[in-house]
Amino acid sequence: MYATGYSIRPLRSRREAPLRHIGRWSLVLLAVAALALGLSKVALGDTPPVVATVVVQPGDTLWAIAGARYPGDDVRVRIDEIERLNGLHGPVIDVGEVLQLPG
């Protein structure tokens, strides 16, 4: 009444293939590199470089400045970049104020 073919043997071989875990390690290294890149952008502020400055004239708005400086781009995105670069908390600008414009 013994079953044949059943024996105690290891489920894995004693000798593992040397490149068996290379996929896992490459994923771990890729995740670490992505995390390092993200943290470096946060640490550096991730602000676009300043290319030019403009002095606000009477009647100027951020919309007009962004539209004239970046034709063809989405003006809303450019206004957001100008606000972040200059530390503005809204679209209010004063005459004579010097604004830095991103590249």
C-alpha positions in Angstrom: 0.0 0.0 0.0 2.8 2.4 -0.7 2.4 5.0 -3.4 5.1 4.9 -5.9 6.8 8.0 -7.4 6.6 10.0 -4.2 9.9 10.7 -2.5 11.4 13.4 -0.4 13.4 15.6 -2.6 14.1 19.4 -2.6 11.8 21.6 -4.6 14.7 23.6 -5.9 18.1 22.5 -7.1 21.0 23.0 -4.8 22.9 24.9 -7.5 21.1 28.1 -8.5 21.6 29.7 -11.8 24.0 32.7 -11.5 21.7 35.1 -13.4 18.5 33.9 -11.8 17.8 37.1 -9.8 19.1 39.7 -12.4 15.6 40.8 -13.3 14.7 41.5 -9.7 17.9 43.4 -9.1 17.5 45.5 -12.2 14.0 46.5 -11.1 15.4 47.5 -7.7 18.2 49.5 -9.2 15.8 51.2 -11.6 13.4 52.1 -8.7 16.4 53.5 -6.7 17.5 55.6 -9.6 14.0 57.0 -10.2 13.7 57.9 -6.5 17.1 59.6 -6.5 16.2 61.6 -9.6 12.9 62.7 -8.0 14.5 63.7 -4.7 17.2 65.7 -6.5 14.5 67.6 -8.4 12.8 68.4 -5.2 16.1 69.5 -3.5 17.1 71.7 -6.4 13.6 73.3 -6.6 12.9 72.1 -10.1 12.6 75.6 -11.5 13.2 76.4 -15.1 16.3 78.6 -15.8 15.8 82.3 -16.0 16.3 83.6 -19.6 15.1 87.1 -19.4 13.6 89.8 -17.2 10.8 92.2 -17.9 9.8 95.4 -16.2 6.0 95.7 -15.7 4.6 98.6 -17.6 1.2 100.3 -16.9 -1.6 98.1 -18.3 0.5 94.9 -18.3 -0.9 91.6 -17.1 0.7 88.2 -16.7 -1.6 87.0 -19.5 -0.3 89.7 -21.9 3.3 89.2 -20.9 3.1 85.4 -21.3 1.2 85.7 -24.6 3.7 88.1 -26.1 6.8 86.3 -24.8 5.7 82.7 -25.6 3.4 82.7 -28.7 2.1 79.3 -29.6 2.5 77.9 -26.0 -0.3 77.4 -23.5 -0.5 80.7 -21.8 -1.9 79.3 -18.5 1.1 77.0 -18.1 3.5 79.9 -18.8 1.7 82.1 -16.3 2.0 79.4 -13.7 5.8 79.1 -14.4 6.2 82.9 -14.1 4.3 83.0 -10.8 6.4 80.1 -9.3 9.7 81.6 -10.5 8.9 85.0 -9.0 7.2 83.8 -5.8 3.8 85.3 -6.8 0.7 84.0 -5.1 -1.7 85.3 -7.7 -1.9 87.2 -11.0 -1.5 90.6 -9.3 1.6 92.5 -10.4 2.7 96.1 -9.8 4.0 98.7 -12.2 7.8 98.8 -12.2 8.1 95.3 -10.8 10.9 93.2 -12.4 9.7 89.8 -13.4 12.0 86.9 -14.3 10.8 84.9 -17.3 11.6 81.2 -17.6 13.2 79.6 -20.6 
